[in-house]
Amino acid sequence: TLMVFDKGFQFVKGSLFYRINTSLPDSLDWRDAGLVTPVKMQGSCGSCWAFSAVGALEGQLKKATGTLTSLSPQNLVDCSTQYGNNGCNGGFMASAFQYVIQNEGIDSDAAYPYDGMVCRYNAKYRAANCTGYSFLPKGDEDALRIALATIGPISVAVDSSRPAFHFYRNGVYQDQTCTHNVNHGMLLVGYGTENGQDYWLVKNSWGLKYGDKGYIKMVRNQNLCGIALFACFPAM
């Protein structure tokens, strides 16, 4: 569950990405490059935002260190309430990044497993840190594609309220009744074209039984479900 994002957060100007002269690949899947950890299960806790945030951090950690480590969403759920997050009742990826910056680290999932208790962060088990974060230009899917290809997995927010979203199995999801009232944090890990339809490849946190082994392909270039409205990524 997500709420309204703080308007004070800095948006990255689109020109930043349009200066990149390299041509982008026709398709991309960061799983192939080892930047994406296994699909997790958030359960009945409204902690999608924490899974989205750790996913983006995991990709940058792999790029920075060469090691793919599952980071702790529970660390974020338990410890980032003073940054405007509400644990199992919702939160923001940007606020999660802000916590990791101020806390000077986040524990690994192995050291701080998922169960929902009081904050037990231990700097001894710190697996990653964060120095800053940026939002992408609102609704700009070209900037989103460039950022995804050049930076790595990106945190996104979508409207996941439609039954077709919950019962998705394969193909390209394109429910036109989907709105821009975003309520679910996910991780953008790739893009491509299937049967002539451009799509985004998105990692969910509803376990392996959801969708296509935990992933969903969402139609691209329509800002479907508001996928490009609140895209953000961390820096390490």
Summary of the structure (lengths in Angstrom):
residues: 236
radius of gyration: 16.3
end to end distance: 25.7
largest distance: 49.5
contacts: 804
relative contact order: 0.21
helix: 27%
strand: 22%
